[in-house]
């Protein structure tokens, strides 16, 4: 359970419940510890219901609680604990099934043990549960007495519990929720947000719990958003500050995972908060604040990893050295699977890691107090972000339940917001799913093209794809072109634009938008960036590559030993064609068995690629790519011997990296579950150090890759003579 409390992995909770069941089965109802174990089991089954929505678990909890009560004597020492946990289970069932009888019974049971429980340390927990029961019953009967009873209980708890008590945070959140309750005589959005702000600032409670509590209240705020925007202006700013505060806590959550995948999963708790906060900022006319929130709350997984690999040279030497040591330790990934570890060792490691995190943050705060270092390792402010548009406009597309917008950073730094009123987030969600299904069908058709005489893609699917591109053009891209004052042009006369799609925009081909003979590519050359900060970092790290300094790794995998992947025989010719246009002496030599360009070469292996990447500044990799929808960190390149995953690529240092051409399918296809963490192969290469990455959102024929590279190298006179960092 300790590990579940830290990581919120449901598998740990399942394991704990499994052991509870075994303990109950082995000891029997007459055993002295049966009531105590039962109370714990009821509590954990309720947690499983909260985490997974499992009504089976909730019914099991209520059945177990009733069974124990029926077999206990009235003065049993554990009776009050069992009643408390059973009452919580009844409260959950009553709330979710609309069963007021469950709520009535819960109130009755709690009243029966109130006097006893108030003499114990868990008395406040009983009162908090009782308050929850009263406010739920208020929703059924609209009795002001229930509403007032709930507020009176919570106010009394806050008055008695001084700052510093861990449970005070939960009572602040619950009181905030009471003040958000519609039709109560004391409803006040301003007071509710004040209580939530106090809860968020309570350093005696762990960060994850604070974010969970804030998300609960923010979800209510979103459902009552029209009331908030029509209220006093002070509430608008209050809500914005809370969104910014919650987003600022997200990087601290990612520290706790012992494994990369748990660090990524931990960030799901903040999914959509940054987008919703940015939308609120845009709705109240603060596009600069919207961009700051987005930068801080998106791609946290990558910025967290880069933060741990930062140089600490500007800090005083003693602090910098200690920060470097702590960063290396926090960046270290456990190499054992969670199922095979000794739980005691894991729990000790989690506790040790918590201490390291606290020390790391304390040292960072010390550095930030020094002159000129107040922004040390903090997200960029708007004054810095606006510099990204110095070489061309940047367009951030924002989607959330509160609305959709395009935020334009014009060349020169002016920031303009365009509301996208006719494409709600629901349309983007549906269209992203539809586009994905069309691409899946197209990939299957492309794979089987030699066997087919007729396309499998239906007229309805083609019409659906055309309609998606038409709507994107009419409602998103064309308005952006109009505001920027752009007209159709050809070739190099077209300006460059950087798109930064967020949320459900991330699953749609903005660059391909068009209708009735007009297309995005008629106006601009499009590039995508995961965040504005990543573009600034790539530019800052860029240095031109001289012809004599080119170290190009050109590799291909015509056939993989992984059976489910089809052969890519044409990748041999692709690799040969690429090498033909590179400067003599620029190509990194491969072992004969790994070189697909020579007779007997079967394609590059994962070990060889990992070994050669650090000395590479230009990479051309032709192989299958795979985006793992269940675990995006297991997305990877399908090489001759195995899949080389993002998780294995992340620790590889790439000090010379400049441009990567990923001649593989789905290398920029994002994760539908956590789109704003931007976890795909192109992002992995970009954040690892490549200043420019050419990748695909879908499946592309091999010949198209080869033609694109040829045009790139011949039109641009070779990437070693251009401003690669700006491609």
C-alpha positions, 0 to 999 in steps of 0.5 A, spaced: 500 500 500 505 504 501 507 504 493 500 505 491 500 511 495 506 513 492 505 511 485 497 510 484 499 504 480 492 500 481 496 493 480 499 494 487 492 496 490 489 489 487 495 485 490 493 488 497 486 486 496 488 479 494 492 479 500 486 481 504 482 476 501 487 471 503 488 473 510 480 473 511 479 466 508 485 463 512 483 466 519 475 465 519 470 470 522 471 468 529 479 470 529 481 476 533 483 480 528 478 478 523 474 485 524 481 489 523 483 486 517 475 486 514 475 494 516 482 495 512 479 490 506 473 495 506 477 501 505 481 498 500 475 496 496 472 503 496 479 505 494 478 500 488 471 503 486 474 510 486 480 508 482 477 504 477 469 505 478 468 497 480 461 496 483 463 489 484 468 492 489 463 496 492 458 491 493 464 486 496 466 492 501 458 493 503 457 485 504 463 484 508 462 490 512 455 487 514 457 480 515 462 483 520 457 487 524 452 481 524 458 477 527 460 482 532 458 483 539 456 490 540 462 492 545 467 490 540 473 494 540 473 494 532 466 495 531 466 503 530 472 502 525 468 497 521 462 502 522 466 507 519 468 504 513 462 501 512 458 508 512 464 510 507 462 504 502 454 506 503 455 513 502 459 511 495 453 507 493 448 512 495 451 517 491 453 513 485 446 510 484 441 515 487 439 511 493 437 515 499 436 509 503 444 508 503 445 515 505 440 515 511 443 509 514 450 511 513 448 518 517 444 513 522 450 508 523 455 514 524 451 518 529 451 511 533 458 511 534 459 519 534 460 520 541 465 514 542 469 516 536 470 523 538 474 521 544 479 518 539 484 520 534 480 518 528 474 522 530 475 528 525 475 522 519 468 520 522 465 528 522 468 529 515 464 523 512 458 525 516 458 532 513 459 528 506 453 524 507 449 531 509 451 534 503 449 528 498 442 528 502 441 535 500 442 533 493 436 529 494 432 533 498 434 540 497 433 541 505 437 547 507 438 543 514 442 538 511 446 543 507 447 547 513 449 541 518 455 539 513 458 546 513 457 547 520 461 540 521 467 542 516 467 549 519 468 546 526 473 541 524 477 547 520 477 551 527 479 545 531 485 543 526 491 548 526 495 548 520 500 543 520 496 537 521 496 533 514 488 532 514 487 539 514 488 539 507 482 534 505 477 538 510 479 545 506 478 541 499 471 539 502 469 545 505 471 548 498 466 543 495 461 545 499 461 552 497 461 550 490 454 546 491 449 549 487 442 552 491 446 552 498 444 558 502 452 559 502 454 558 495 460 562 494 465 561 488 470 566 491 470 563 498 471 556 495 477 558 491 480 561 497 479 554 501 482 551 495 488 555 494 489 554 502 489 547 500 494 547 495 499 551 499 499 546 504 506 543 504 504 538 510 500 534 504 504 530 499 503 533 492 499 528 489 494 529 494 494 536 493 493 535 485 487 530 486 484 535 491 484 541 486 482 537 480 476 535 484 474 542 485 476 544 478 472 539 475 466 542 478 468 549 476 468 547 469 461 544 470 459 551 473 464 555 468 458 560 466 457 562 473 464 563 474 465 568 468 459 572 469 461 573 476 466 578 479 472 579 475 476 577 482 474 570 481 476 570 474 483 571 476 483 567 482 481 561 478 487 562 473 492 563 479 489 556 481 490 553 475 497 556 474 499 553 481 496 546 480 500 546 473 506 548 477 506 542 482 506 537 476 513 536 475 514 534 482 509 528 481 514 526 476 520 525 481 517 519 485 517 514 479 522 508 480 521 506 473 520 511 467 513 508 465 511 510 472 513 517 472 509 518 465 503 514 468 504 519 474 503 525 470 496 522 468 493 526 474 494 532 471 492 531 464 488 536 461 489 541 467 494 545 463 489 546 457 483 548 461 487 553 465 490 556 458 483 556 455 480 560 461 486 565 460 484 566 453 477 566 455 478 572 459 483 575 454 490 573 457 494 569 451 501 571 454 498 567 461 495 562 457 502 560 453 506 560 460 501 555 463 501 551 457 509 551 457 509 549 464 504 543 464 505 540 457 511 535 455 512 535 463 515 528 462 521 530 457 522 537 461 523 533 467 528 528 464 532 534 461 532 538 468 535 532 471 541 532 466 542 540 466 548 543 468 548 546 474 555 550 473 551 557 475 550 555 482 555 556 487 560 550 486 558 546 493 551 547 491 552 545 484 556 539 485 550 536 490 545 538 485 549 534 480 549 528 484 542 528 486 540 529 479 544 523 477 541 519 482 533 521 481 534 520 474 537 513 475 531 508 473 530 501 476 532 495 472 528 490 475 520 489 474 515 491 479 513 484 480 519 481 481 522 486 487 522 485 494 516 490 497 520 492 503 526 494 498 522 498 494 518 501 499 525 503 502 527 506 496 521 510 495 522 513 502 529 514 500 527 517 494 522 522 497 528 525 501 532 526 495 527 530 492 526 534 498 533 536 498 534 537 491 528 542 491 531 545 497 537 546 494 534 549 488 530 554 492 537 556 495 540 558 488 533 562 486 535 566 492 541 568 489 542 575 485 540 574 477 538 566 478 531 567 480 528 563 474 534 558 475 531 551 472 524 554 472 519 554 466 520 560 461 516 566 462 512 570 456 518 575 455 522 569 453 517 565 449 515 571 445 522 570 442 520 564 438 517 568 433 523 572 431 524 567 425 517 566 423 510 566 426 508 560 431 501 558 432 499 554 438 492 550 438 489 550 444 483 545 445 479 544 452 472 543 454 472 551 455 473 552 448 478 552 442 483 557 440 489 559 436 494 563 439 499 566 434 506 569 436 507 574 430 514 575 428 516 581 432 513 578 439 506 580 438 501 575 441 494 574 438 488 569 440 483 567 435 477 563 438 475 557 434 468 557 435 465 552 430 470 546 432 468 544 439 473 539 443 468 534 442 468 535 434 476 534 435 475 528 439 471 525 434 475 527 428 481 525 431 478 518 432 476 518 425 482 520 422 486 515 426 481 509 423 482 512 416 490 511 417 489 504 420 485 502 414 490 506 409 496 502 412 493 496 411 491 497 404 499 500 403 501 493 406 497 489 401 497 493 395 501 488 391 495 483 392 489 488 391 486 490 385 481 495 388 481 500 394 478 497 401 477 505 403 470 506 402 467 512 399 464 514 406 471 514 409 474 518 403 469 523 404 470 523 412 477 525 411 476 530 406 471 533 410 476 533 416 481 537 412 476 542 409 473 544 416 480 544 419 482 549 413 475 553 414 475 554 421 483 554 423 488 554 418 485 560 413 483 564 419 490 564 421 493 566 414 488 572 414 490 574 421 498 573 419 496 577 412 499 571 408 497 570 401 498 564 396 506 563 394 510 558 391 517 554 393 521 558 397 517 564 397 512 561 402 514 563 409 515 558 415 510 557 420 511 553 426 505 549 429 504 547 436 498 543 437 495 541 444 490 536 446 486 533 441 489 538 435 495 533 436 491 528 432 490 532 426 494 533 420 494 541 420 499 542 415 494 538 410 488 542 411 485 545 405 478 545 401 476 547 394 483 548 391 486 552 397 491 548 401 495 550 407 501 548 403 500 554 398 501 559 403 506 556 408 512 551 409 509 547 416 513 545 421 511 542 428 514 543 435 512 539 441 513 546 446 515 553 444 521 552 449 523 546 445 524 550 439 528 556 443 532 550 446 534 547 439 536 554 436 540 556 442 544 549 442 544 550 434 551 550 431 552 550 423 555 543 421 561 544 416 562 539 410 568 536 413 565 535 420 559 531 417 558 524 421 552 521 417 549 515 420 545 512 414 541 505 416 536 501 414 532 494 416 529 491 410 527 485 414 526 484 421 527 478 425 520 480 429 515 476 425 509 480 424 513 486 421 513 485 413 519 486 409 521 493 407 526 491 401 526 498 398 529 501 404 536 498 401 535 502 395 533 508 399 539 508 403 544 507 397 540 513 394 541 517 400 549 515 401 550 517 394 548 525 395 552 525 402 559 528 401 565 523 401 567 521 407 561 523 411 558 516 412 559 513 418 561 506 417 557 500 419 559 493 420 558 489 414 552 484 417 549 491 419 549 495 413 543 494 408 547 497 402 552 491 401 551 484 399 550 480 405 548 486 410 541 484 413 540 491 416 542 495 423 541 492 430 539 495 436 546 494 439 549 498 433 545 503 433 545 505 440 553 505 439 553 509 433 548 515 435 553 519 440 558 520 434 552 522 429 550 529 427 545 527 421 541 520 422 537 517 416 534 511 419 529 507 414 525 501 418 518 500 421 516 505 426 511 503 431 507 507 436 505 503 442 498 505 444 498 502 451 505 504 453 508 509 449 515 508 452 515 502 448 514 505 442 520 504 437 524 502 431 523 495 428 530 493 427 533 487 425 534 483 431 529 487 436 524 493 437 529 499 440 524 503 444 524 510 447 525 507 454 532 505 451 533 511 447 532 516 452 539 515 456 543 515 450 547 522 450 547 525 443 552 531 444 553 532 436 546 531 434 543 536 429 538 532 424 534 526 424 530 523 418 526 518 420 524 514 414 519 510 418 511 510 419 508 513 425 514 516 428 510 523 430 504 519 431 502 521 439 499 518 445 491 518 445 491 517 452 496 523 454 497 527 448 500 533 451 506 529 454 508 528 447 511 521 447 513 519 440 519 517 437 520 524 433 519 527 440 524 522 443 529 524 438 528 532 438 528 532 446 535 527 446 538 533 442 537 533 434 535 540 433 531 538 427 527 531 426 523 529 420 518 524 421 511 522 419 504 522 422 502 516 418 504 510 414 508 512 408 511 508 402 518 507 402 519 511 395 516 517 398 521 517 403 527 517 398 524 522 394 523 527 400 530 526 402 533 527 395 529 534 394 531 536 401 539 535 400 539 537 393 534 543 394 537 546 400 544 544 398 545 539 403 543 540 410 550 541 412 550 548 409 543 550 411 541 552 418 539 546 420 536 548 427 531 552 423 528 546 419 
